[in-house]
Amino acid sequence: MRIIVSFLVFAFSLACATAQSEMFYAKTDVSQVLENGVFNLRYVVQNADGKNIKYPDFKNFQVVSGPSTETSIQIMNGRRTSSVSYRFILMAEKAGKFRIDPATIQVGNRTLKSNPVEIEVIKGKPGSAVQGTVMPTDEQVFIRAEMDTSSIYSGQQVRIEYNIYTAVSIRNYNVIKEDSYDGFHYRYVKDFGAKAHTELIDGVQYKVQTLKSIALFPKKTGIFHIEPFIVNIGIGVKDNRRSFFFNNRTIPKTLTTNTLTFEVLPLPEPQPESFTGAVGHYAIAVRTKPSKLTTDDALTLTLQIAGDGDGKRWSVPTLDYLSEYFEIYEPRIKTDKSQDERGVIINRRTVEYLMIPRKAGVRTFNIDFVYFNSDSARYETMRAKPVTINVKQGSGVKGILAEINSESEGVELHPLQSPDKLKKATPIFVFSPLFYALCIAPFFYLGFVVREEKKKGAYAGLSPEEKRKLEARMRAMKYLENAKGLLQASEKEYYQAISDALFTYISGKLQMPASELSKHNISAKMESLAIHTDNREKVMSVIARCEQVLYAAGSAFSERQETYDEVLSVVAGIEEALG
């Protein structure tokens, strides 16, 4: 399967060092060719300076042209790859199976040898090699919708290609109709290897070109049908009715693909407790900083996850099993992006965990990622290399301060008074300030009682709905106390406080684990609880605004009060809806 091969290449490149090996190999664009047909043969030397190349005897083939030299340099993710190709165009002279022997090239003090090449030459049907008939038949040009499986699992990526097969000259094409892909998340694949290649079908040699490639991620299970893809092409043909010099013209032809039918299967039950929701093929990497610390310090653990499954369906793993040794804060997603890599959509996510050691000692632990492998149809655990942390006992300042704080609750501390200071004699009580204060106090108390009674009367006069709204707003203000106090602080401090308050509230109120607090999961949970669409949209807007300020360089928002009011409105709305 092309997706699996592409992913294995990707996973291998993730694990390999940057060193590039020297290679010399031969390749062709066909394994079968028609008698008197032509094909390309290339000898490629990679990451090396070669000289004195010696080619084999091309017996049974005629050299139409070559060798021509092609040079290529690629730099991807900081890795440089260079290659030089020596290309021949060969014509097959007779039918049969033939072997082209290896070529050799001198690289430094070594002689590198290429692989041999096997070519099968087949007798063609009469007229199969003729290009540009006046009225091309359906056997000479057609289009197919192709996928490499008939069933997939929910959350798995599948790719559909629309390939045109032609034995005639096509000058242009225009898409007339394409399926809307209802029931899927989809993304057009750009890096699908748009180069044409040749295939031999029933004795006819075709040029095959991919017109469009789409990656699909199913939203639900069941049987699905992809409607035909319709395209109009312009074919270059000879017109014998025209003059000798102007006998070519373009005629239109409409091509329609087959309908694709496949099944989306549900994931097997029971699902492991630590299953993240990821389906497909994945790779993980872990790094920590620092590796040596004290019980007063914080450890930052960064987890990188990459895979070809639906990025909207999986959540980051929890580290609850380490809570005996560390106080673990809510993970923060630093990056989350999907991109086209060698024709496969890869979702890459970087997650940061802040962890504070609970006690001293050397700790060795593993980070596990549980996913469903769509090849083996089993839940599997991917384990990163073990992490070893050396924790020494700190000063204990944090612990001492916490004890003092807890012991001092309810105790009033007085300033020390020097014993050698003289005090004036106490005046007579009747005309003292205390006497006058006691005389006035009843009037202040009476005013306070009257005001409180008015408040109670006003509250009692509210309708049940108005009482719910008022109580909900008061609870919301309690959650946002810290953020309100930071209205004049720096941009990042303020929006961090807003983000922490909102996520803490959502986690508790909607009963969602911190590991599942993605935008997609939050929106789905709110929808399942019948929370109004306006509140869902406001939550997504605030989260996006906070992420942009916290993680996007140079981003800033001035409407702090508006953000505070919006979060206050959202929390109050949820409180009112859920109680």
N, C-alpha and C positions, 0 to 999 in steps of 0.2 A: 504493500500500500504506500502511495506516494507521501501521504501525511506522516506515516510512521518513519519512513526513511529520512524525510526532511527533519523530523524531530530528533532522530538519533544523531544526525550530523550536528544539529544544534547543541544537544546534550554533550556530545563529545568535545565540541569546541569550548564549552563552558568549563570542562574539567582539565583540558590540555594546557601545557605551558605554551609560551609564545614562540618557542623555537620552531622554525620551519624546516622541513626535510627536503632534500634534493630528490627530484623524481624525473624519470624519463619514460614516457609511455606512448603507445599508439592508440588512436581511436577513429571510428568511422561514424557516419550519420545513418548507416543502415547495417542490418545483418543479412538482408536478402535484397537482391537487385535483379531486374529483368535483363535478359540477354540483350546486348547492345545498349543497356542503360548505363548511366554515369553515376558516380558517387564520390564523396570527399574522403580522403584519408589524410589524417594529421599525425605528425610526430611532435610531441610537446615535451620540452625540457623546462622544469619548474624549479625556481629558487636556486638556479645555478648558471654559471657562465660555461657553455659548452662549445666545443670546436671539433673539427675533423669528423663530422657526422657521416656515417656510411649507410646507404639505403640498400635494402634487399633487391633481388631480381623480381620485378613485377611480371613474372611469366603468367600467361593466360589473361593478362589485362593490358590495355593500351593506355599509355600516359597521354591524356588530353592536354594537360598543362601542369606546371609545377617543376621544382618546388617554389612556392611563394612564401615569404616570411611575414608573420604577424606577431607583434609584441604587445603584451598586456601587463599592466601593473595595477593591483588593487590594494587599498588600505581599508580594513574593516576592523572596528573596535581596537585600533592601535596596532593591528597586525598587518604586516606588508607581505604580499604575495606577488611574485613576478613570474612570467612565463614567456617562452618564445615558441611559436608553432611553425612547423614547416608543412605546408599544405600541397597535396597533389589532387588533381581531378583525374580519376581513372574510369575507363570504359570497359565493361565486361564483354569479352569477345565470344564466349561460348558457355553453354549451360553446364552446371556441375557444382560440386563443393570444393572450394580452393582455400589454401592456407598461404598467407603472406608472412614470410619469415621476419624475425625481429631486425630492427636497425640498431646501430651502436653509435655512441658519442663519447668524446673524451672530456671529462670534467676533472680538472686538476691532474692528479696522478692516477685517477681511476677511469675505468671504461665502464659506462653504464649501458645496459641492454634493455630495449623496449620489449613489450609483450608481443607475441604473434597475433595476427588478425585472421579470423575465419569469415569467409564470405560465401553465401550460397547464391548461385546464378540460376534463375528459373526462366524457362521458355514462356513467353507471354502469349495471351490470346491474340488472334488477328485484330489489328487495329488498336490494341491497348496502349501503344506508345504514341498514338497520333494526338497532337495538340491542336485545339482550336477548330473543331468541326463546326459546320454552319449552325446546326441546332444541337447543342450538347444534351446528352441523355442523362437520366437520373443515376445511371451507373458511373457517369464521368464526374459528377459533382453532387455531393449530398452533405448534410449536416447532422450531427448526433449530439444529444445530451448524455453525458457520461458521468458516472460516479463509481467508486471502487467498492461499494458495499450495498447490500439490500436491506440492512438493518443496523441501527445505531442505538446507543443509550441516551437517555435524557441528560443533557449537559455536555455531550460529546460533539466535537467539531467534525463536520463532513463537508467535502468540497465537491462542487458541481462544475464541470467544464462543458462549454459549448464548442465543439471542434468541427471544423469544416474539412472535408476530404475532397480533393480535386485532382483531376487529370487534365484540366484545362486552365487557361490563363484567366485569373480573376483580377479585375482592375479596381473594384471598389465594393463596399457593402454598406448597408444601412439597416439597423435593427427596427423591425416593425412592431413586434410585441414580445413582452417578457413577463414572466410570472411575478406576482407581488410578494411571494414568499410569506404569506400569512402563516402565523404560528411559529415563526422563527425570528431570532435575531440574525442579521446577516451583514456581511461586509464584503465588498469587492476586493479581490486579490489582484494586486498589480504585478508583483514579482512572480509570475507563474511560468516563466520561461517561454516568452512569446515567440521564440525562434521556431520557424517551420522545420518539420522533419518528414521523413518519408516512411510509408508503410506499404506492404504488399498484401493485397486482399484479393483472393480468388484469381490470382494471376494478373491483376491490374496494379500498377504502381501509382500511389497517390502521394501528393504533398498534403501534409496535415498541419493545420494552423489553428491554434486556440484563439477564438474570438473574444471569449469572456470567461472568467473564473470567479466563483462566488463561494465564500465560506459560510456555512449555515450552522446555527446553534439552536436546536429545538427548544421551544418554551413548554411543550407538553408532550404526552405520549399518545400513540395511536398510529393509524395508517395515513400517510400523506401522499399527495399527488402533486408533482411539479408540472404545470401546464406547458405545452410546446413553446419553444423559442422560435420565433419567425423572423427571418432576415431576407432582405432583398439584395441580390448581388448583381454586379455588372461584369459580364464575361466578354473577353476579347475574342472575336471570331473573324475568319476570313470570309469575305463577300466576293464571290467570283463575278458578280454583276458589275462591280466597280472596276475602275481602271487598274492597270498593273501597279501603279505607284500608290494608289489610295484604295487598297482592297481590304483594310481592317476596319472593323466597327465594333461597338459595344452593345450587347443586347442584355436586357434585364431578365432575371430569373428569381422566383421566390422559393426559398427553401424553408422547410418546417422540420423541427426535431421530433423525436419520439417523446411520449409522456413518461416521466420517471415516477415510479411507485416504490416506496420503501416504508419500513416500520420503525417507529421510535419506541424503544422498550423502556419500561420503568426500571429503576435500580433495584437489585435484589434486597429482600428483607431477611433477617433484621440488619439494620445498618449499625456499624460500630458506634459506640458512645462518643468517641473522639473524631468521628468522620467530619471532614471540613466542608463537604459538598463538592469537592473537586473531582472531575471526571476526565480521563484521557491519559496524557503522559506528562510527567512533572520532574523538575530538578530543583534542589534546594541547596543553599549555602549559608553558613553562619559565621559571624565574627563577633568578638566581644572586646570591650575596652573599659577599663584596663584589665589585665590578667591578674594583677596583684593589687589588693586594696584592704581597707580596714572596715570594721563594722560601722564606722561613721560615714563611709563613702557610698556612692551610687555606682552600680554597674550598668552599662548600656549594652544590650544584646541586640544585634541587627540581624534579621532573618530575610534572606532574598529567596523568592519563590518565582519560578517561571514554568509555564505549561501551556498546552494547546487546548484546554477545555474552556467552557464558557466562564469568563471572568466575572460575570454578574451573579453567579450561583454559589461561589465558594467564599468562605470566611477564613481569617487567619487563625492558626492554632492557638489554644490557650496553654498556659504554662502552670496550671493549677497544681500539678504534681510536684512542683518545686516550692510550694508555699511553706513547707516545713523549714526550709533553709533561707528563703528570701521573702521579703515583702515586695509584691509585684504590682506595679501600677498598670493602668489600662494601656494596652498597646496603641501605638500611634502609627498610622500608615503614612510613610514619607513619600512614596511614589506609587502610582497605580496606572499603568498604561498598557495598551495593546498595540502591537505593530506587526506589519507583514514581514516575515523573515523566511526567505527562500520558498515563498508560496504558501506558507502556513501562518495563521494568525497566532501569535504568541503573546500571552498576558504575563507581564512582569510586575511584581509587587515587592516593595521593600517595606518591612515592618520593624519598628523600633520599640523595644521593651525596656523600661526603666526598673531596675531591681536593686533593693537595698538588703544586704546580708543581715540575717537575724543573729548569727553567732559565728565565732571564729572557726577556722578549720579549712582543710583542702577539700573542695567539692568538685567531683567529676559527674557530669550529667549529659544526657542526650536530648536533642530536639527532634521530635517526631512529627511527620506530616502524613496524615491518613487520607488516602484518596482511592477512587475506584478506577482500576486499570481496565480500560475498555478492550484491550487485547485478550487478557486472561479472564475477563469477566469476574474479577475478584477484588475485594477490598484489600489494599496493600498499604504497608507502612514504610515510608521513606525516612531514613534516619541520617541526619547530618553527622559529620565527624564529632566525636566526643569533645566537650568543652571542659577544661580544668581551670578552676579559679582558686587562688590562694588567698584566704581571708584571715587577716590578723585582727587581734582585739584592738579596738580604737580607744579613745579617751573616755568614752562613756558619757560625754557631756549631754547628748540628747536624752539618754535614759535618766540622768540625774535631774535635768530640768523638768522632765515629765513627772517624776516623783514629787518634786517640790511643788509643782503646779497642782497636782491632785491632792496633796496633803494640806495645802493652804486655802482650799475652797472654804468659804464661809468665815475665815479668820480675818479680822480687821487689824492691819498693821499700823502702829502709831510711831511718830518720830521720837527719837531719843531725846531726853531732856536732861540738861546738865544740872547736877545737884547744887552747884554753887551759885546759880542765878537767883536773884532776889525777886520776889513778887510783891505787887502792891496788895494792900488789904482789900478784902472782898467788900463791895459797897452793900448798903442796906437793900434787901430784896424788893421792898414795896415800890421803889422808884428805879429799879434796875432795868436794863434793856430786856432781860428775860421776862420781867413783869409785864412790860408793854407788849412784847411779842405774844405772850399767852392771852392777853386781852384781845388782840386783833385776830388770832388764829381761828376762832369759831366762825368769823365772818368769811374768811378764805375757804374754810371747809364747807360752809353752806353753799358758797358759789360753785365749788368743785362738785358737790352732790347734785346741785341743780343741773349743771352741764352734763354730767354722766347720765342723769335721768332722761334728759332730752335726747342723748345719743341712743339710749335703750329704747326710748319711745319711737325714735326715727327708724331704728333697726326692726322693732316689732311691727312697724307699719309697712315694711317691705313685703313684696310678694315672695312666695317660695323661690321663684326663678331668680328674682333680684338678689335674694339672700345667697343662693348658690353661686351667682356670678361674683358677689362681693367676697365670699369665703375663698373662692378659687383664685381670685386676684391676690388676696393676702398670702395664700400659700405660694403662689408664683413669686411674689416679692421676696419671700423668705429664701427661695432657691437662688435668687439673683442678688443677694445682699453684697457678696464679694465683688461681683462685676460692677455694681453701682458705685462702690467705693473706689473703683479704678477708672472712672470716667475721664479723669485728668492724667492718667498714667500714659506710658508709651503705647503705641499702636498695637504691638505684639502682646504686651501684658494684658491689655484690655480684651482683645479678641481671644486670647488664650483662656481668660476667665469666663467669657461668654461660652466658648466651646466646651470647657469643662463642665459648666453648670448645665448646659443643654443635654450633653451626653449622659451626665450623672442622673439627671431627671428622667430622661427617656429610658435608661437602663433599669431604673427602679420602678417607674410607673408602668412601663409596657412589659416588665418582667423579661428583659432581653439580656443575655450574658454580654459582657464587654466585648468578647471576641466576635460577636455577631453584629456589632454596631456599624454596619456599612450603610450607605445611603439607600441602596436597593432594599436591604432587609428592613430598615426602618420604615420606608414607604410601604412595603408589603404588609408589615405588621399593623401599621396605622389603618391601612385599607381594610384589613381583616377585622379590625375593631370598630369599623364604621365611623372613623374620625373624619370630620368634614374635609373635603378636598382643599379648601382654602388653607386650613391648618397644615395639611401635608405639604403643600407647595411652599408655605412660609418656612417650614422646618428645612426643606431642601435648599431654599434660598439662603438661609442663615448659615447652614453648614458650608455651602459653597463659598460664601463670603469669608467665613473664618479660615477655610483652607487656603484661599487665595492670599489673604494677608499673612498667614503663618508660614506658608511654604513657597509662595511665588515671589521671586526677587523683585523688589521695587514696587510691590503692590501696596496700596493704602486706601483706606476709606475714611471719610471725614464724618459721616453721619452716625456717630457713636450713639447719641441719644435715640435716633430712629431705630438702630439695631436693638438697643435695650428695650424700647417700647414694643418692637415686633416680637422679640422673644417672650416678653411679659404677656403679650396678647396670645401667643401660641400656647404657652404653659397654662395660662388661665383657661383657654379654650379646651385643652385636653382635660384639665381638672374638672371643668364643667361637664364634659361629655362622659368621663369615666368615674367621676366622684372621688 
